[in-house]
Amino acid sequence: MRCIIVDDDLFSTKIVSDFINRTSSLTLVKTFDSAIDAVDYLNQTTGFIQVIFLDIEMPEMNGLEFIKSIDRSLTQIIIYSSQEKYALMSYEYDVCDYLLKPVNYARFLKAINKAKSELD
């Protein structure tokens, strides 16, 4: 599955990138530290990205605003955040899964399996 990461925290991006690279069913296409840049990219590549790893708290456009602004028909969103307070709200946006930072690999794989099932 082709995926992108949208997170302004470089340390968290590095961890998720490493997890993606360790997982044979995933291909990291691109990372974004700005949700606005990610929206622009997705508007140009509709249907190409299957999984988005998304943080909530980002400047200019937060993760929930990001979700509202993209075509989600062929994409699963996995939110990963250090804030538990957004978990319940995120499911109103029909996200695939919600991971709390720091994310461990076993929990990451569970989210990936769920995304794969949803896409199949």
N, C-alpha and C positions, 0 to 999 in steps of 0.2 A: 504494500500500500504506500502510495506517495503521500508525504506529509510535510507540513511546515510548522515552525514554532513562532509564536508571537508573544514576546516577553521582553520587557526593558531591563530585566535583571540578568546580566551576563553570566553570573555564577549558575543560576538556575537553568539558563539556556544551555550551558556547557554540560550539566548533568543530564538533561533530557536528550541532548544531542548524542552523548555517549550511550545512553540506553537505546536510542534508535539505531545507532551503528552496530550495537551488539545483537540486534533483532533482525534475523534474516528476512522476515516478511515486510520490513519497513525500509523505505528509502527517504532520507531527508533531502528535500529539494531546496529549501531555503529557510533562513531564519530572519526574523524581523524584530527590531527593537521599537518599532512604531506600528500601532494598529492601523493608522492611516495608510502607511506604505503597504501593509499587507492587504488592505481593501483594494488599493489600486492594482496590485499584482493579481489578486483573485479575479477582479473584473476583466482582466486581460486573458486569463487562463481558465475559464469556466469549465468545471468538471474534471480538471486535471489533478486537483488535490483531493485526496480521500479522507485524510485525517488532519485536523488542526489542533495543536497543543497550544492552549491559550491561557495567559494570565489575566486576572481581572483588573488589578490596580496598575494603570499605566497613564502617563500624561496625555493630554490632548483628546484622546478617545479611549475610554475604558473597555474592558473585554465584553461587557454586556451591550454597550453601544455598537461594538464591532459585530457581534452576532446579529443584531438587528439590521446591519447594513450590507450583509452579504447574501448571496444565493446559497442556500443550504441543501438543496435538493439531492446532491450526490456526495455530501461531506458530513463526516462525523466530527463533533467537537469534544475534546477532552480538556476540561479546565484543570489547571493546576495552580493553586494559590496558597499563600501562607495564612489566609484569612478564612476561618471556618464560617464566618457570618454570611458569606455569599452562597454557601452550599445549597440550602433549601431554595433560595431564589433562582439559582442557576437552572434548576429543573423546570422552571416555568418557561425557559428558553429551549427546552427539549435537547439538552446536552447529553452526550453519550455517557460521560462519567465525570467525576469530580475528585481530584487528587489533592491531598494536602502536602505542602512542602514541609520538610524535605521528603521527596518522593523516594521510595525504595523500588528496586527492580521488580520484585515479585508483584507488588501492587500495580506497577506500570504494565506488566504483562497481562494482568487481569483486565485492565482497561483496554488494552489492545485487542484481546480476545473478544471483548464485548463489542468493540467498534467493528471488528471483522464480521461478527455475527449479524450486526445491524446492516452492514453493507451487502452481505450475501442475501 
